[in-house]
Amino acid sequence: MLISNLEFLPDQKVIRHIGLVQGSSVRSKHVGRDMMAGLKNIFGGELKGYTELLHDSRIEATERMVEQAKSIGANAVLNVRFSTSSIAAGAAEIFVYGTAVEVADHE
């Protein structure tokens, strides 16, 4: 599956526009991570636990989008975008969406 944040690809020809596909993942904070984040807020530095949490969420959301694209016959997803939102105190959603298409000669 070809995935790109471009609206079109210079080296690929879109032969069929299929439609919008999406995937999401909602994750909550871990108490242990919250305690470490509180310390990092005092002393500064990267919140590695949250970085890892968001990374895993992006992967999961993207996999769900790709599965949806495959199920409707796409072999590429173009114009891919990510969005993050707070769902509740301590929980966030990663949402990914794009345009499912069929491109010529891509497996």
Number of C-alpha atoms within 10 A of each C-alpha: 14 15 16 16 14 13 12 13 13 7 5 12 14 14 11 13 13 16 13 15 23 23 22 22 19 17 17 14 14 13 10 9 15 15 10 13 19 12 13 14 11 8 8 10 10 10 16 13 16 15 11 11 15 19 12 15 20 22 16 19 22 23 16 18 24 24 16 17 26 17 10 13 13 23 20 22 31 21 15 19 14 16 11 15 11 13 12 9 8 12 13 18 20 23 21 23 21 25 22 29 25 22 19 12 10 11 9
